[in-house]
């Protein structure tokens, strides 16, 4: 018996037993295709949480854009003072934001509405990723470089 299912809006959702029990799929937010991992072991709970996610998607698109700007606010000085371009030029806030691409969302039940976002850095930090969390009220954690 397969635990995979098709969500009416998000499409194919696969159960990932090797991750300890989560459901994964793809979605597009703020124009970026991104993988999601929903940490649920029960298919019915996963469907309910994905239905709630679909309702939240318009707000989530706004929060993704805000997280990109938030990342620039937190990391632009670090970028321009430490991770310099070969030609020594600085990156503007708008250039920084434009280079970020959402690649992953992580939904954990114990996080009570928090979503962990991972952005491709567009080579701002030589291939590292940038991580920001969005809480249930839309608040953003400090942006961090990882990977």
DAWOGI-V823693 format. One record per residue. N is the residue number from 1. PHI is phi in radians with two decimals (NA if undefined). OMEGA is omega as a letter, one per 40 degrees, with the letter a starting at -180 (none if undefined). D_FIRST is the distance of its C-alpha to the first C-alpha in Angstrom with 1 decimal. Layout:
n=N phi=PHI omega=OMEGA d_first=D_FIRST
n=N phi=PHI omega=OMEGA d_first=D_FIRST
//
This chain:
n=1 phi=NA omega=i d_first=0.0
n=2 phi=-1.59 omega=i d_first=3.8
n=3 phi=-1.74 omega=i d_first=6.6
n=4 phi=-1.21 omega=i d_first=9.1
n=5 phi=-2.70 omega=i d_first=11.4
n=6 phi=-1.79 omega=i d_first=14.8
n=7 phi=-1.52 omega=a d_first=17.6
n=8 phi=-1.10 omega=i d_first=20.5
n=9 phi=-1.91 omega=a d_first=23.1
n=10 phi=-1.52 omega=i d_first=21.6
n=11 phi=1.50 omega=a d_first=19.2
n=12 phi=-1.10 omega=i d_first=16.1
n=13 phi=-2.22 omega=a d_first=14.8
n=14 phi=-1.93 omega=i d_first=12.7
n=15 phi=-1.43 omega=a d_first=11.4
n=16 phi=-1.95 omega=a d_first=13.7
n=17 phi=-1.12 omega=a d_first=12.9
n=18 phi=-1.18 omega=i d_first=16.1
n=19 phi=-1.58 omega=a d_first=18.2
n=20 phi=1.58 omega=i d_first=17.5
n=21 phi=1.80 omega=i d_first=15.2
n=22 phi=-2.64 omega=i d_first=16.2
n=23 phi=-1.90 omega=a d_first=15.3
n=24 phi=-2.23 omega=i d_first=17.4
n=25 phi=-2.92 omega=a d_first=18.9
n=26 phi=-2.15 omega=i d_first=22.4
n=27 phi=-2.58 omega=i d_first=25.1
n=28 phi=-2.08 omega=i d_first=28.9
n=29 phi=-2.28 omega=a d_first=31.4
n=30 phi=0.89 omega=i d_first=35.1
n=31 phi=1.42 omega=a d_first=34.6
n=32 phi=-1.84 omega=i d_first=32.6
n=33 phi=-1.26 omega=a d_first=29.0
n=34 phi=-2.47 omega=i d_first=27.3
n=35 phi=-1.44 omega=i d_first=23.9
n=36 phi=-2.13 omega=i d_first=22.7
n=37 phi=-2.15 omega=i d_first=20.8
n=38 phi=-1.94 omega=a d_first=20.0
n=39 phi=-1.47 omega=i d_first=19.7
n=40 phi=-2.37 omega=i d_first=17.3
n=41 phi=-1.81 omega=a d_first=14.4
n=42 phi=-1.78 omega=a d_first=13.5
n=43 phi=-1.08 omega=i d_first=12.2
n=44 phi=-1.15 omega=i d_first=14.9
n=45 phi=-1.13 omega=i d_first=17.5
n=46 phi=-1.09 omega=i d_first=16.7
n=47 phi=-1.06 omega=i d_first=17.2
n=48 phi=-1.10 omega=a d_first=20.4
n=49 phi=-1.19 omega=i d_first=21.8
n=50 phi=-1.22 omega=i d_first=21.2
n=51 phi=-1.05 omega=i d_first=22.9
n=52 phi=-1.15 omega=i d_first=25.7
n=53 phi=-1.10 omega=a d_first=25.9
n=54 phi=-1.05 omega=i d_first=26.5
n=55 phi=-1.11 omega=a d_first=29.3
n=56 phi=-1.46 omega=a d_first=30.7
n=57 phi=-1.01 omega=i d_first=30.6
n=58 phi=-1.02 omega=i d_first=34.3
n=59 phi=-1.16 omega=a d_first=35.5
n=60 phi=-1.14 omega=i d_first=33.3
n=61 phi=-1.01 omega=i d_first=34.9
n=62 phi=-1.12 omega=a d_first=38.2
n=63 phi=-1.18 omega=i d_first=37.2
n=64 phi=-1.12 omega=i d_first=36.0
n=65 phi=-1.05 omega=i d_first=39.4
n=66 phi=-1.12 omega=i d_first=41.1
n=67 phi=-1.16 omega=i d_first=39.2
n=68 phi=-1.15 omega=i d_first=40.5
n=69 phi=-1.13 omega=i d_first=44.1
n=70 phi=-1.00 omega=i d_first=43.6
n=71 phi=-1.09 omega=i d_first=42.7
n=72 phi=-1.10 omega=i d_first=45.8
n=73 phi=-1.04 omega=a d_first=47.9
n=74 phi=-1.39 omega=a d_first=46.7
n=75 phi=-2.06 omega=a d_first=46.6
n=76 phi=-1.11 omega=i d_first=49.2
n=77 phi=-1.09 omega=i d_first=52.1
n=78 phi=-1.03 omega=i d_first=50.1
n=79 phi=-1.02 omega=a d_first=49.2
n=80 phi=-1.32 omega=a d_first=52.8
n=81 phi=-1.69 omega=a d_first=54.5
n=82 phi=-2.19 omega=a d_first=52.3
n=83 phi=-1.76 omega=a d_first=49.9
n=84 phi=-1.35 omega=i d_first=52.5
n=85 phi=-1.22 omega=i d_first=52.3
n=86 phi=-1.00 omega=a d_first=54.0
n=87 phi=-1.51 omega=i d_first=56.8
n=88 phi=1.42 omega=a d_first=57.2
n=89 phi=-1.30 omega=i d_first=56.3
n=90 phi=-1.64 omega=i d_first=54.7
n=91 phi=-1.74 omega=i d_first=51.6
n=92 phi=-1.42 omega=i d_first=52.1
n=93 phi=-1.05 omega=a d_first=49.8
n=94 phi=-1.11 omega=i d_first=48.8
n=95 phi=-1.15 omega=i d_first=48.1
n=96 phi=-1.03 omega=a d_first=46.0
n=97 phi=-1.05 omega=a d_first=43.9
n=98 phi=-1.12 omega=a d_first=43.5
n=99 phi=-1.48 omega=a d_first=42.1
n=100 phi=-1.38 omega=i d_first=39.2
n=101 phi=-2.30 omega=i d_first=35.8
n=102 phi=-1.15 omega=a d_first=32.8
n=103 phi=-2.14 omega=a d_first=30.0
n=104 phi=-2.73 omega=i d_first=27.6
n=105 phi=-2.21 omega=a d_first=27.0
n=106 phi=-2.15 omega=a d_first=25.6
n=107 phi=-1.96 omega=i d_first=24.7
n=108 phi=-2.03 omega=a d_first=24.7
n=109 phi=-1.05 omega=a d_first=24.5
n=110 phi=-1.27 omega=a d_first=27.4
n=111 phi=-1.50 omega=i d_first=29.6
n=112 phi=0.86 omega=i d_first=30.1
n=113 phi=1.61 omega=i d_first=30.0
n=114 phi=-1.29 omega=i d_first=31.1
n=115 phi=-2.17 omega=i d_first=29.7
n=116 phi=-1.60 omega=a d_first=30.5
n=117 phi=-1.85 omega=i d_first=31.6
n=118 phi=-2.16 omega=a d_first=32.1
n=119 phi=-1.99 omega=i d_first=34.6
n=120 phi=-1.16 omega=a d_first=35.6
n=121 phi=-1.49 omega=a d_first=39.3
n=122 phi=1.03 omega=a d_first=40.6
n=123 phi=1.18 omega=i d_first=42.4
n=124 phi=-1.11 omega=a d_first=44.5
n=125 phi=-2.10 omega=i d_first=43.7
n=126 phi=0.96 omega=i d_first=43.2
n=127 phi=1.62 omega=i d_first=39.4
n=128 phi=-1.28 omega=i d_first=38.5
n=129 phi=-1.94 omega=i d_first=36.3
n=130 phi=-2.02 omega=a d_first=37.5
n=131 phi=-2.09 omega=i d_first=35.6
n=132 phi=-2.48 omega=i d_first=36.3
n=133 phi=-1.89 omega=i d_first=34.6
n=134 phi=-1.96 omega=i d_first=34.9
n=135 phi=-1.50 omega=a d_first=35.0
n=136 phi=-1.06 omega=i d_first=34.1
n=137 phi=-1.67 omega=a d_first=37.7
n=138 phi=1.58 omega=i d_first=37.8
n=139 phi=-1.21 omega=a d_first=39.8
n=140 phi=-1.99 omega=i d_first=39.5
n=141 phi=-1.36 omega=i d_first=39.6
n=142 phi=-1.04 omega=i d_first=42.1
n=143 phi=-1.25 omega=a d_first=40.8
n=144 phi=-2.33 omega=i d_first=40.2
n=145 phi=-1.62 omega=i d_first=40.0
n=146 phi=-2.45 omega=i d_first=37.2
n=147 phi=1.36 omega=none d_first=35.9
//
